[in-house]
Amino acid sequence: MFKRLRGILRKGNVKDGIDNSEDYLEKLDIARLPAHVAIIMDGNGRWAIKRGMPRSFGHRAGVKALRQIVEASVELKLKHLTVYAFSTENWKRPREEVNILMNLLVEYLHKEIESLCENNVKINPMGIISELPQHARDAVAMAIERSKNNTGLCFNIALNYGGRTELLMAVKEIGQKLLNGELEFAKIDEQAIANHLFTAGQPDPDLLIRPSGDYRVSNFLLWQLAYTEFWLTDTMWPDFNKTEFFKALLDYQRRERRYGGLLHK
Ligand code: FPP
């Protein structure tokens, strides 16, 4: 399906909600794209309720938005994309909504795996996968297996993910290695911690996108976001599209990143 969209991306297509994308795309400096973009896909529920529809309608529309953004990431040859699909706190939602989200995940992975593989995308689920229902675990295992040799976009899907849980797990693993004599106390540094996170070996996100008008981190990538640039928009996730994505990337390229230092001494 991505191949079919090639070309459309450059021209823009109002029917697919991709109006104006060319304007933004042309302004982008392809050599200075972020290596890693993270997204909190928020606002599905409110988007649906506003239309007098059940929340599940919003989640389904959210999958469509996700598809567009993965396609755009492939087109732009981004190296890493991380999306927040289900948090450790999302279990507090009604069972019916949790089931819908799990079913959507399974459906998405089964429907998309072929085109994801054709486009060299590697699926990397992040979170406590063992606590997901069996059909979701099976779909995740299938996606990992089928995409394991791909070398293009690394597509991190945060599932049953929480930043604090991730840090707690890292601390425990490091503690266990100390007890086993596999790690020296003096060797515990920032890199050692990063190596025990789900994102081990990956660069920290350069850009975090949060739609839906909320201004919070929501327990997402707490360690990794230390120097990430934030881009917030009132657009609800189901309305997020390639134009919005390119807008965010363009804005990112206009920022001055100082990492606590000085750019001009
Ligand atoms: C937040 O919106 C969104 C979620 C908790 C789930 C995001 C999931 C998807 C976009 C679809 C499934 C994912 C995959 C990978 C197939 P919300 O429901 O909290 O919205 P609200 O803040 O308006 O209530």
Boltz pocket constraint, residues with backbone or C-beta under 6 A from the ligand:
constraints:
  - pocket:
      binder: B
      contacts: [[A, 41], [A, 42], [A, 43], [A, 44], [A, 45], [A, 46], [A, 47], [A, 58], [A, 59], [A, 60], [A, 62], [A, 63], [A, 66], [A, 84], [A, 85], [A, 86], [A, 87], [A, 90], [A, 101], [A, 104], [A, 105], [A, 108], [A, 109], [A, 157], [A, 212]]
      max_distance: 6.0
